[in-house]
Amino acid sequence: MQQALHGSNVQTLFSLIRKHKIPYQMVPAARLNKLCKQNHQGVLAFRAIIEYQSLESILPELVNTGEKLLLLVLDGVTDVRNMGAIARSAECAGAHALVIPEKGNAPVNAEAIKASAGALARIPVCRETSVTHAISFLKACGIAVLASDDRAKNTIYGEKLDQHLAVILGSEDKGVSSSARKMADKTVSIPMKGNIASLNVSVAAGVILFEALRQRHFNT
């Protein structure tokens, strides 16, 4: 929405945005002009390719399946290709849902869908008010929360991943935010032997997901 818009129509629009909890941004007119060459009248809307879910609505149904839940919480993953790759690995590993914040995360757009090989159309994507709100709700529901952190002393291979579990993955440049890290039950790392300090977030997601799959179904 263009900054400094006013009038009764704008007030009506804001009421609808709040009622339906639609994320929005106030931006300069130049930003809208760059996105749309036609007469946008100060407002542009982007329709999601998928239908977002909410944790509150899907968790009871998931719990009733009798399976040990596995969820990924994406804390500021901004690259749509990483988003797609994470979704692809999550679906292949049998994860039950992805959790993303309303703002500060890569959108589920055509490029993300393509990078996911269609997984984003198969796995539920829960869009929550914030990552910390989602973590708080998950913990209240008895789900253990681990944060991926390359500085952590505990590694994924020493952790019990065959319980109800949510794993937080951080942004490409800063990792998991300090607020989310503090709320997690534990931080875990992926042991590495090379000289580069960290893995790409989508690769890290794959390593953690398939260790969880091994513990749950192939731990002989």
Biotite code that builds the C-alpha atoms (Angstrom):
import biotite.structure as struc

atoms = struc.array([
    struc.Atom([0.000, 0.000, 0.000], chain_id="A", res_id=1, res_name="MET", atom_name="CA", element="C"),
    struc.Atom([1.206, 3.462, -0.883], chain_id="A", res_id=2, res_name="GLN", atom_name="CA", element="C"),
    struc.Atom([2.266, 5.618, 2.009], chain_id="A", res_id=3, res_name="GLN", atom_name="CA", element="C"),
    struc.Atom([-0.053, 8.465, 3.072], chain_id="A", res_id=4, res_name="ALA", atom_name="CA", element="C"),
    struc.Atom([-3.193, 7.004, 1.514], chain_id="A", res_id=5, res_name="LEU", atom_name="CA", element="C"),
    struc.Atom([-6.367, 8.268, 3.123], chain_id="A", res_id=6, res_name="HIS", atom_name="CA", element="C"),
    struc.Atom([-10.123, 8.220, 2.668], chain_id="A", res_id=7, res_name="GLY", atom_name="CA", element="C"),
    struc.Atom([-13.075, 5.994, 3.512], chain_id="A", res_id=8, res_name="SER", atom_name="CA", element="C"),
    struc.Atom([-12.047, 3.287, 1.043], chain_id="A", res_id=9, res_name="ASN", atom_name="CA", element="C"),
    struc.Atom([-8.652, 3.032, 2.715], chain_id="A", res_id=10, res_name="VAL", atom_name="CA", element="C"),
    struc.Atom([-10.280, 2.650, 6.145], chain_id="A", res_id=11, res_name="GLN", atom_name="CA", element="C"),
    struc.Atom([-12.537, -0.091, 4.792], chain_id="A", res_id=12, res_name="THR", atom_name="CA", element="C"),
    struc.Atom([-9.551, -1.853, 3.279], chain_id="A", res_id=13, res_name="LEU", atom_name="CA", element="C"),
    struc.Atom([-7.624, -1.681, 6.566], chain_id="A", res_id=14, res_name="PHE", atom_name="CA", element="C"),
    struc.Atom([-10.607, -3.172, 8.389], chain_id="A", res_id=15, res_name="SER", atom_name="CA", element="C"),
    struc.Atom([-10.654, -6.114, 5.991], chain_id="A", res_id=16, res_name="LEU", atom_name="CA", element="C"),
    struc.Atom([-6.888, -6.571, 6.245], chain_id="A", res_id=17, res_name="ILE", atom_name="CA", element="C"),
    struc.Atom([-7.081, -6.747, 10.035], chain_id="A", res_id=18, res_name="ARG", atom_name="CA", element="C"),
    struc.Atom([-10.143, -9.018, 9.996], chain_id="A", res_id=19, res_name="LYS", atom_name="CA", element="C"),
    struc.Atom([-8.485, -11.570, 7.706], chain_id="A", res_id=20, res_name="HIS", atom_name="CA", element="C"),
    struc.Atom([-4.972, -11.105, 9.190], chain_id="A", res_id=21, res_name="LYS", atom_name="CA", element="C"),
    struc.Atom([-3.451, -10.258, 5.823], chain_id="A", res_id=22, res_name="ILE", atom_name="CA", element="C"),
    struc.Atom([0.182, -9.072, 6.008], chain_id="A", res_id=23, res_name="PRO", atom_name="CA", element="C"),
    struc.Atom([0.807, -5.687, 4.394], chain_id="A", res_id=24, res_name="TYR", atom_name="CA", element="C"),
    struc.Atom([3.514, -3.093, 3.874], chain_id="A", res_id=25, res_name="GLN", atom_name="CA", element="C"),
    struc.Atom([3.366, 0.678, 3.477], chain_id="A", res_id=26, res_name="MET", atom_name="CA", element="C"),
    struc.Atom([5.765, 1.676, 0.676], chain_id="A", res_id=27, res_name="VAL", atom_name="CA", element="C"),
    struc.Atom([6.647, 4.733, -1.432], chain_id="A", res_id=28, res_name="PRO", atom_name="CA", element="C"),
    struc.Atom([4.737, 5.263, -4.682], chain_id="A", res_id=29, res_name="ALA", atom_name="CA", element="C"),
    struc.Atom([7.934, 4.526, -6.629], chain_id="A", res_id=30, res_name="ALA", atom_name="CA", element="C"),
    struc.Atom([7.896, 0.945, -5.330], chain_id="A", res_id=31, res_name="ARG", atom_name="CA", element="C"),
    struc.Atom([4.368, 0.374, -6.611], chain_id="A", res_id=32, res_name="LEU", atom_name="CA", element="C"),
    struc.Atom([5.154, 2.063, -9.929], chain_id="A", res_id=33, res_name="ASN", atom_name="CA", element="C"),
    struc.Atom([8.045, -0.340, -10.430], chain_id="A", res_id=34, res_name="LYS", atom_name="CA", element="C"),
    struc.Atom([5.815, -3.357, -9.747], chain_id="A", res_id=35, res_name="LEU", atom_name="CA", element="C"),
    struc.Atom([2.864, -2.205, -11.832], chain_id="A", res_id=36, res_name="CYS", atom_name="CA", element="C"),
    struc.Atom([2.953, -0.009, -14.947], chain_id="A", res_id=37, res_name="LYS", atom_name="CA", element="C"),
    struc.Atom([-0.822, 0.473, -14.955], chain_id="A", res_id=38, res_name="GLN", atom_name="CA", element="C"),
    struc.Atom([-2.955, 2.636, -12.678], chain_id="A", res_id=39, res_name="ASN", atom_name="CA", element="C"),
    struc.Atom([-2.642, 0.818, -9.345], chain_id="A", res_id=40, res_name="HIS", atom_name="CA", element="C"),
    struc.Atom([-4.464, 3.515, -7.312], chain_id="A", res_id=41, res_name="GLN", atom_name="CA", element="C"),
    struc.Atom([-2.044, 3.046, -4.441], chain_id="A", res_id=42, res_name="GLY", atom_name="CA", element="C"),
    struc.Atom([-2.712, -0.628, -3.695], chain_id="A", res_id=43, res_name="VAL", atom_name="CA", element="C"),
    struc.Atom([-1.320, -3.905, -5.035], chain_id="A", res_id=44, res_name="LEU", atom_name="CA", element="C"),
    struc.Atom([-2.273, -7.383, -3.799], chain_id="A", res_id=45, res_name="ALA", atom_name="CA", element="C"),
    struc.Atom([-0.412, -10.636, -4.348], chain_id="A", res_id=46, res_name="PHE", atom_name="CA", element="C"),
    struc.Atom([-2.480, -13.794, -4.257], chain_id="A", res_id=47, res_name="ARG", atom_name="CA", element="C"),
    struc.Atom([-0.790, -16.873, -2.807], chain_id="A", res_id=48, res_name="ALA", atom_name="CA", element="C"),
    struc.Atom([-0.378, -19.853, -5.109], chain_id="A", res_id=49, res_name="ILE", atom_name="CA", element="C"),
    struc.Atom([-1.149, -22.198, -2.219], chain_id="A", res_id=50, res_name="ILE", atom_name="CA", element="C"),
    struc.Atom([-3.672, -22.037, 0.595], chain_id="A", res_id=51, res_name="GLU", atom_name="CA", element="C"),
    struc.Atom([-1.879, -21.278, 3.843], chain_id="A", res_id=52, res_name="TYR", atom_name="CA", element="C"),
    struc.Atom([-2.822, -23.215, 6.969], chain_id="A", res_id=53, res_name="GLN", atom_name="CA", element="C"),
    struc.Atom([-2.569, -22.352, 10.658], chain_id="A", res_id=54, res_name="SER", atom_name="CA", element="C"),
    struc.Atom([-0.921, -24.435, 13.361], chain_id="A", res_id=55, res_name="LEU", atom_name="CA", element="C"),
    struc.Atom([-3.988, -24.143, 15.537], chain_id="A", res_id=56, res_name="GLU", atom_name="CA", element="C"),
    struc.Atom([-6.180, -25.685, 12.849], chain_id="A", res_id=57, res_name="SER", atom_name="CA", element="C"),
    struc.Atom([-3.949, -28.530, 11.637], chain_id="A", res_id=58, res_name="ILE", atom_name="CA", element="C"),
    struc.Atom([-2.156, -29.737, 14.788], chain_id="A", res_id=59, res_name="LEU", atom_name="CA", element="C"),
    struc.Atom([-5.136, -31.625, 16.286], chain_id="A", res_id=60, res_name="PRO", atom_name="CA", element="C"),
    struc.Atom([-5.634, -33.481, 13.010], chain_id="A", res_id=61, res_name="GLU", atom_name="CA", element="C"),
    struc.Atom([-1.916, -34.308, 12.753], chain_id="A", res_id=62, res_name="LEU", atom_name="CA", element="C"),
    struc.Atom([-1.773, -35.549, 16.348], chain_id="A", res_id=63, res_name="VAL", atom_name="CA", element="C"),
    struc.Atom([-4.739, -37.830, 15.668], chain_id="A", res_id=64, res_name="ASN", atom_name="CA", element="C"),
    struc.Atom([-2.734, -39.688, 13.019], chain_id="A", res_id=65, res_name="THR", atom_name="CA", element="C"),
    struc.Atom([-0.727, -41.272, 15.820], chain_id="A", res_id=66, res_name="GLY", atom_name="CA", element="C"),
    struc.Atom([2.583, -40.396, 14.158], chain_id="A", res_id=67, res_name="GLU", atom_name="CA", element="C"),
    struc.Atom([5.442, -38.594, 15.847], chain_id="A", res_id=68, res_name="LYS", atom_name="CA", element="C"),
    struc.Atom([5.215, -35.130, 14.348], chain_id="A", res_id=69, res_name="LEU", atom_name="CA", element="C"),
    struc.Atom([8.086, -33.485, 12.506], chain_id="A", res_id=70, res_name="LEU", atom_name="CA", element="C"),
    struc.Atom([7.792, -29.807, 11.596], chain_id="A", res_id=71, res_name="LEU", atom_name="CA", element="C"),
    struc.Atom([10.202, -27.222, 10.215], chain_id="A", res_id=72, res_name="LEU", atom_name="CA", element="C"),
    struc.Atom([10.068, -23.611, 11.381], chain_id="A", res_id=73, res_name="VAL", atom_name="CA", element="C"),
    struc.Atom([11.701, -21.227, 8.906], chain_id="A", res_id=74, res_name="LEU", atom_name="CA", element="C"),
    struc.Atom([13.078, -18.168, 10.683], chain_id="A", res_id=75, res_name="ASP", atom_name="CA", element="C"),
    struc.Atom([13.809, -15.663, 7.926], chain_id="A", res_id=76, res_name="GLY", atom_name="CA", element="C"),
    struc.Atom([14.705, -17.909, 4.982], chain_id="A", res_id=77, res_name="VAL", atom_name="CA", element="C"),
    struc.Atom([14.505, -15.296, 2.238], chain_id="A", res_id=78, res_name="THR", atom_name="CA", element="C"),
    struc.Atom([15.719, -17.107, -0.898], chain_id="A", res_id=79, res_name="ASP", atom_name="CA", element="C"),
    struc.Atom([12.795, -18.686, -2.754], chain_id="A", res_id=80, res_name="VAL", atom_name="CA", element="C"),
    struc.Atom([15.026, -21.446, -4.136], chain_id="A", res_id=81, res_name="ARG", atom_name="CA", element="C"),
    struc.Atom([16.110, -22.390, -0.630], chain_id="A", res_id=82, res_name="ASN", atom_name="CA", element="C"),
    struc.Atom([12.474, -22.308, 0.409], chain_id="A", res_id=83, res_name="MET", atom_name="CA", element="C"),
    struc.Atom([11.589, -24.678, -2.412], chain_id="A", res_id=84, res_name="GLY", atom_name="CA", element="C"),
    struc.Atom([14.528, -27.005, -1.760], chain_id="A", res_id=85, res_name="ALA", atom_name="CA", element="C"),
    struc.Atom([13.659, -27.207, 1.946], chain_id="A", res_id=86, res_name="ILE", atom_name="CA", element="C"),
    struc.Atom([10.052, -28.056, 1.127], chain_id="A", res_id=87, res_name="ALA", atom_name="CA", element="C"),
    struc.Atom([11.192, -30.772, -1.288], chain_id="A", res_id=88, res_name="ARG", atom_name="CA", element="C"),
    struc.Atom([13.431, -32.394, 1.346], chain_id="A", res_id=89, res_name="SER", atom_name="CA", element="C"),
    struc.Atom([10.713, -32.028, 3.985], chain_id="A", res_id=90, res_name="ALA", atom_name="CA", element="C"),
    struc.Atom([8.125, -33.780, 1.858], chain_id="A", res_id=91, res_name="GLU", atom_name="CA", element="C"),
    struc.Atom([10.543, -36.575, 0.916], chain_id="A", res_id=92, res_name="CYS", atom_name="CA", element="C"),
    struc.Atom([11.489, -37.117, 4.575], chain_id="A", res_id=93, res_name="ALA", atom_name="CA", element="C"),
    struc.Atom([7.858, -37.292, 5.689], chain_id="A", res_id=94, res_name="GLY", atom_name="CA", element="C"),
    struc.Atom([7.719, -33.978, 7.568], chain_id="A", res_id=95, res_name="ALA", atom_name="CA", element="C"),
    struc.Atom([4.210, -32.937, 8.491], chain_id="A", res_id=96, res_name="HIS", atom_name="CA", element="C"),
    struc.Atom([4.333, -29.160, 7.917], chain_id="A", res_id=97, res_name="ALA", atom_name="CA", element="C"),
    struc.Atom([6.416, -26.060, 7.291], chain_id="A", res_id=98, res_name="LEU", atom_name="CA", element="C"),
    struc.Atom([5.925, -23.029, 9.527], chain_id="A", res_id=99, res_name="VAL", atom_name="CA", element="C"),
    struc.Atom([6.766, -19.541, 8.232], chain_id="A", res_id=100, res_name="ILE", atom_name="CA", element="C"),
    struc.Atom([6.233, -16.013, 9.601], chain_id="A", res_id=101, res_name="PRO", atom_name="CA", element="C"),
    struc.Atom([3.931, -13.494, 7.952], chain_id="A", res_id=102, res_name="GLU", atom_name="CA", element="C"),
    struc.Atom([6.847, -11.172, 7.221], chain_id="A", res_id=103, res_name="LYS", atom_name="CA", element="C"),
    struc.Atom([10.547, -11.581, 6.551], chain_id="A", res_id=104, res_name="GLY", atom_name="CA", element="C"),
    struc.Atom([10.391, -14.931, 4.788], chain_id="A", res_id=105, res_name="ASN", atom_name="CA", element="C"),
    struc.Atom([10.549, -15.992, 1.149], chain_id="A", res_id=106, res_name="ALA", atom_name="CA", element="C"),
    struc.Atom([7.129, -16.020, -0.542], chain_id="A", res_id=107, res_name="PRO", atom_name="CA", element="C"),
    struc.Atom([5.561, -19.175, -1.885], chain_id="A", res_id=108, res_name="VAL", atom_name="CA", element="C"),
    struc.Atom([5.618, -18.126, -5.527], chain_id="A", res_id=109, res_name="ASN", atom_name="CA", element="C"),
    struc.Atom([6.023, -19.888, -8.867], chain_id="A", res_id=110, res_name="ALA", atom_name="CA", element="C"),
    struc.Atom([9.822, -20.044, -8.520], chain_id="A", res_id=111, res_name="GLU", atom_name="CA", element="C"),
    struc.Atom([9.571, -21.602, -5.057], chain_id="A", res_id=112, res_name="ALA", atom_name="CA", element="C"),
    struc.Atom([6.996, -24.124, -6.291], chain_id="A", res_id=113, res_name="ILE", atom_name="CA", element="C"),
    struc.Atom([9.314, -25.076, -9.172], chain_id="A", res_id=114, res_name="LYS", atom_name="CA", element="C"),
    struc.Atom([12.340, -25.433, -6.875], chain_id="A", res_id=115, res_name="ALA", atom_name="CA", element="C"),
    struc.Atom([10.274, -27.667, -4.587], chain_id="A", res_id=116, res_name="SER", atom_name="CA", element="C"),
    struc.Atom([9.355, -29.995, -7.481], chain_id="A", res_id=117, res_name="ALA", atom_name="CA", element="C"),
    struc.Atom([5.733, -29.510, -6.449], chain_id="A", res_id=118, res_name="GLY", atom_name="CA", element="C"),
    struc.Atom([6.290, -30.319, -2.764], chain_id="A", res_id=119, res_name="ALA", atom_name="CA", element="C"),
    struc.Atom([4.904, -26.943, -1.680], chain_id="A", res_id=120, res_name="LEU", atom_name="CA", element="C"),
    struc.Atom([1.559, -28.028, -3.094], chain_id="A", res_id=121, res_name="ALA", atom_name="CA", element="C"),
    struc.Atom([1.669, -31.248, -1.047], chain_id="A", res_id=122, res_name="ARG", atom_name="CA", element="C"),
    struc.Atom([2.997, -30.296, 2.385], chain_id="A", res_id=123, res_name="ILE", atom_name="CA", element="C"),
    struc.Atom([0.988, -27.918, 4.618], chain_id="A", res_id=124, res_name="PRO", atom_name="CA", element="C"),
    struc.Atom([2.527, -24.455, 4.974], chain_id="A", res_id=125, res_name="VAL", atom_name="CA", element="C"),
    struc.Atom([1.450, -22.683, 8.152], chain_id="A", res_id=126, res_name="CYS", atom_name="CA", element="C"),
    struc.Atom([1.823, -18.917, 8.091], chain_id="A", res_id=127, res_name="ARG", atom_name="CA", element="C"),
    struc.Atom([1.920, -17.543, 11.631], chain_id="A", res_id=128, res_name="GLU", atom_name="CA", element="C"),
    struc.Atom([2.090, -14.038, 13.092], chain_id="A", res_id=129, res_name="THR", atom_name="CA", element="C"),
    struc.Atom([5.712, -14.542, 14.105], chain_id="A", res_id=130, res_name="SER", atom_name="CA", element="C"),
    struc.Atom([8.254, -17.287, 14.670], chain_id="A", res_id=131, res_name="VAL", atom_name="CA", element="C"),
    struc.Atom([8.247, -16.707, 18.435], chain_id="A", res_id=132, res_name="THR", atom_name="CA", element="C"),
    struc.Atom([4.448, -16.980, 18.523], chain_id="A", res_id=133, res_name="HIS", atom_name="CA", element="C"),
    struc.Atom([4.663, -20.277, 16.621], chain_id="A", res_id=134, res_name="ALA", atom_name="CA", element="C"),
    struc.Atom([7.367, -21.646, 18.943], chain_id="A", res_id=135, res_name="ILE", atom_name="CA", element="C"),
    struc.Atom([5.354, -20.727, 22.015], chain_id="A", res_id=136, res_name="SER", atom_name="CA", element="C"),
    struc.Atom([2.304, -22.525, 20.634], chain_id="A", res_id=137, res_name="PHE", atom_name="CA", element="C"),
    struc.Atom([4.296, -25.621, 19.662], chain_id="A", res_id=138, res_name="LEU", atom_name="CA", element="C"),
    struc.Atom([5.861, -25.906, 23.102], chain_id="A", res_id=139, res_name="LYS", atom_name="CA", element="C"),
    struc.Atom([2.457, -25.487, 24.745], chain_id="A", res_id=140, res_name="ALA", atom_name="CA", element="C"),
    struc.Atom([1.289, -28.452, 22.646], chain_id="A", res_id=141, res_name="CYS", atom_name="CA", element="C"),
    struc.Atom([4.084, -30.655, 23.981], chain_id="A", res_id=142, res_name="GLY", atom_name="CA", element="C"),
    struc.Atom([6.304, -30.507, 20.898], chain_id="A", res_id=143, res_name="ILE", atom_name="CA", element="C"),
    struc.Atom([10.059, -30.351, 21.498], chain_id="A", res_id=144, res_name="ALA", atom_name="CA", element="C"),
    struc.Atom([11.779, -27.466, 19.694], chain_id="A", res_id=145, res_name="VAL", atom_name="CA", element="C"),
    struc.Atom([15.370, -27.621, 18.445], chain_id="A", res_id=146, res_name="LEU", atom_name="CA", element="C"),
    struc.Atom([17.213, -24.725, 16.830], chain_id="A", res_id=147, res_name="ALA", atom_name="CA", element="C"),
    struc.Atom([19.881, -25.406, 14.217], chain_id="A", res_id=148, res_name="SER", atom_name="CA", element="C"),
    struc.Atom([23.008, -23.480, 15.215], chain_id="A", res_id=149, res_name="ASP", atom_name="CA", element="C"),
    struc.Atom([26.501, -24.222, 13.922], chain_id="A", res_id=150, res_name="ASP", atom_name="CA", element="C"),
    struc.Atom([27.939, -22.985, 17.244], chain_id="A", res_id=151, res_name="ARG", atom_name="CA", element="C"),
    struc.Atom([26.025, -25.510, 19.346], chain_id="A", res_id=152, res_name="ALA", atom_name="CA", element="C"),
    struc.Atom([28.030, -28.161, 21.212], chain_id="A", res_id=153, res_name="LYS", atom_name="CA", element="C"),
    struc.Atom([25.252, -30.762, 20.903], chain_id="A", res_id=154, res_name="ASN", atom_name="CA", element="C"),
    struc.Atom([25.081, -32.407, 17.473], chain_id="A", res_id=155, res_name="THR", atom_name="CA", element="C"),
    struc.Atom([22.013, -33.834, 15.759], chain_id="A", res_id=156, res_name="ILE", atom_name="CA", element="C"),
    struc.Atom([23.512, -37.328, 16.038], chain_id="A", res_id=157, res_name="TYR", atom_name="CA", element="C"),
    struc.Atom([23.380, -37.178, 19.819], chain_id="A", res_id=158, res_name="GLY", atom_name="CA", element="C"),
    struc.Atom([19.794, -35.941, 20.005], chain_id="A", res_id=159, res_name="GLU", atom_name="CA", element="C"),
    struc.Atom([16.520, -37.839, 20.167], chain_id="A", res_id=160, res_name="LYS", atom_name="CA", element="C"),
    struc.Atom([14.761, -36.899, 16.936], chain_id="A", res_id=161, res_name="LEU", atom_name="CA", element="C"),
    struc.Atom([12.047, -39.578, 17.034], chain_id="A", res_id=162, res_name="ASP", atom_name="CA", element="C"),
    struc.Atom([9.723, -37.603, 19.321], chain_id="A", res_id=163, res_name="GLN", atom_name="CA", element="C"),
    struc.Atom([7.185, -34.880, 18.489], chain_id="A", res_id=164, res_name="HIS", atom_name="CA", element="C"),
    struc.Atom([9.663, -32.359, 17.130], chain_id="A", res_id=165, res_name="LEU", atom_name="CA", element="C"),
    struc.Atom([9.954, -28.936, 15.494], chain_id="A", res_id=166, res_name="ALA", atom_name="CA", element="C"),
    struc.Atom([13.294, -27.778, 14.052], chain_id="A", res_id=167, res_name="VAL", atom_name="CA", element="C"),
    struc.Atom([14.061, -24.080, 13.570], chain_id="A", res_id=168, res_name="ILE", atom_name="CA", element="C"),
    struc.Atom([16.178, -23.145, 10.555], chain_id="A", res_id=169, res_name="LEU", atom_name="CA", element="C"),
    struc.Atom([17.546, -19.627, 10.319], chain_id="A", res_id=170, res_name="GLY", atom_name="CA", element="C"),
    struc.Atom([18.219, -17.073, 7.617], chain_id="A", res_id=171, res_name="SER", atom_name="CA", element="C"),
    struc.Atom([20.935, -17.523, 5.021], chain_id="A", res_id=172, res_name="GLU", atom_name="CA", element="C"),
    struc.Atom([23.184, -14.811, 6.470], chain_id="A", res_id=173, res_name="ASP", atom_name="CA", element="C"),
    struc.Atom([22.405, -14.574, 10.203], chain_id="A", res_id=174, res_name="LYS", atom_name="CA", element="C"),
    struc.Atom([21.060, -17.988, 11.122], chain_id="A", res_id=175, res_name="GLY", atom_name="CA", element="C"),
    struc.Atom([18.364, -18.462, 13.750], chain_id="A", res_id=176, res_name="VAL", atom_name="CA", element="C"),
    struc.Atom([17.398, -15.197, 15.449], chain_id="A", res_id=177, res_name="SER", atom_name="CA", element="C"),
    struc.Atom([18.420, -14.739, 19.083], chain_id="A", res_id=178, res_name="SER", atom_name="CA", element="C"),
    struc.Atom([14.783, -14.543, 20.204], chain_id="A", res_id=179, res_name="SER", atom_name="CA", element="C"),
    struc.Atom([13.927, -17.883, 18.567], chain_id="A", res_id=180, res_name="ALA", atom_name="CA", element="C"),
    struc.Atom([17.155, -19.493, 19.775], chain_id="A", res_id=181, res_name="ARG", atom_name="CA", element="C"),
    struc.Atom([16.404, -18.535, 23.380], chain_id="A", res_id=182, res_name="LYS", atom_name="CA", element="C"),
    struc.Atom([12.932, -20.059, 23.160], chain_id="A", res_id=183, res_name="MET", atom_name="CA", element="C"),
    struc.Atom([14.160, -23.386, 21.774], chain_id="A", res_id=184, res_name="ALA", atom_name="CA", element="C"),
    struc.Atom([14.561, -26.324, 24.143], chain_id="A", res_id=185, res_name="ASP", atom_name="CA", element="C"),
    struc.Atom([18.025, -26.979, 22.718], chain_id="A", res_id=186, res_name="LYS", atom_name="CA", element="C"),
    struc.Atom([20.387, -25.836, 20.000], chain_id="A", res_id=187, res_name="THR", atom_name="CA", element="C"),
    struc.Atom([22.012, -28.471, 17.793], chain_id="A", res_id=188, res_name="VAL", atom_name="CA", element="C"),
    struc.Atom([24.713, -28.451, 15.161], chain_id="A", res_id=189, res_name="SER", atom_name="CA", element="C"),
    struc.Atom([25.737, -30.594, 12.210], chain_id="A", res_id=190, res_name="ILE", atom_name="CA", element="C"),
    struc.Atom([29.320, -31.825, 12.654], chain_id="A", res_id=191, res_name="PRO", atom_name="CA", element="C"),
    struc.Atom([31.631, -30.831, 9.812], chain_id="A", res_id=192, res_name="MET", atom_name="CA", element="C"),
    struc.Atom([35.204, -31.611, 8.895], chain_id="A", res_id=193, res_name="LYS", atom_name="CA", element="C"),
    struc.Atom([35.971, -29.000, 6.234], chain_id="A", res_id=194, res_name="GLY", atom_name="CA", element="C"),
    struc.Atom([37.139, -25.420, 6.618], chain_id="A", res_id=195, res_name="ASN", atom_name="CA", element="C"),
    struc.Atom([33.913, -23.652, 5.598], chain_id="A", res_id=196, res_name="ILE", atom_name="CA", element="C"),
    struc.Atom([32.000, -22.695, 8.733], chain_id="A", res_id=197, res_name="ALA", atom_name="CA", element="C"),
    struc.Atom([28.437, -23.518, 7.726], chain_id="A", res_id=198, res_name="SER", atom_name="CA", element="C"),
    struc.Atom([26.139, -25.288, 5.272], chain_id="A", res_id=199, res_name="LEU", atom_name="CA", element="C"),
    struc.Atom([23.557, -23.780, 2.971], chain_id="A", res_id=200, res_name="ASN", atom_name="CA", element="C"),
    struc.Atom([20.286, -23.716, 4.906], chain_id="A", res_id=201, res_name="VAL", atom_name="CA", element="C"),
    struc.Atom([18.528, -26.066, 2.478], chain_id="A", res_id=202, res_name="SER", atom_name="CA", element="C"),
    struc.Atom([21.373, -28.581, 2.738], chain_id="A", res_id=203, res_name="VAL", atom_name="CA", element="C"),
    struc.Atom([21.307, -28.317, 6.539], chain_id="A", res_id=204, res_name="ALA", atom_name="CA", element="C"),
    struc.Atom([17.565, -28.951, 6.445], chain_id="A", res_id=205, res_name="ALA", atom_name="CA", element="C"),
    struc.Atom([18.110, -32.104, 4.399], chain_id="A", res_id=206, res_name="GLY", atom_name="CA", element="C"),
    struc.Atom([20.776, -33.462, 6.763], chain_id="A", res_id=207, res_name="VAL", atom_name="CA", element="C"),
    struc.Atom([18.582, -32.920, 9.833], chain_id="A", res_id=208, res_name="ILE", atom_name="CA", element="C"),
    struc.Atom([15.415, -34.230, 8.191], chain_id="A", res_id=209, res_name="LEU", atom_name="CA", element="C"),
    struc.Atom([16.975, -37.477, 7.043], chain_id="A", res_id=210, res_name="PHE", atom_name="CA", element="C"),
    struc.Atom([18.658, -38.100, 10.383], chain_id="A", res_id=211, res_name="GLU", atom_name="CA", element="C"),
    struc.Atom([15.181, -37.742, 11.913], chain_id="A", res_id=212, res_name="ALA", atom_name="CA", element="C"),
    struc.Atom([13.826, -40.165, 9.294], chain_id="A", res_id=213, res_name="LEU", atom_name="CA", element="C"),
    struc.Atom([16.603, -42.663, 10.056], chain_id="A", res_id=214, res_name="ARG", atom_name="CA", element="C"),
    struc.Atom([15.898, -42.542, 13.793], chain_id="A", res_id=215, res_name="GLN", atom_name="CA", element="C"),
    struc.Atom([12.168, -42.925, 13.269], chain_id="A", res_id=216, res_name="ARG", atom_name="CA", element="C"),
    struc.Atom([12.119, -45.736, 10.727], chain_id="A", res_id=217, res_name="HIS", atom_name="CA", element="C"),
    struc.Atom([15.578, -47.212, 10.155], chain_id="A", res_id=218, res_name="PHE", atom_name="CA", element="C"),
    struc.Atom([17.246, -47.145, 13.566], chain_id="A", res_id=219, res_name="ASN", atom_name="CA", element="C"),
    struc.Atom([18.380, -50.776, 13.704], chain_id="A", res_id=220, res_name="THR", atom_name="CA", element="C"),
])
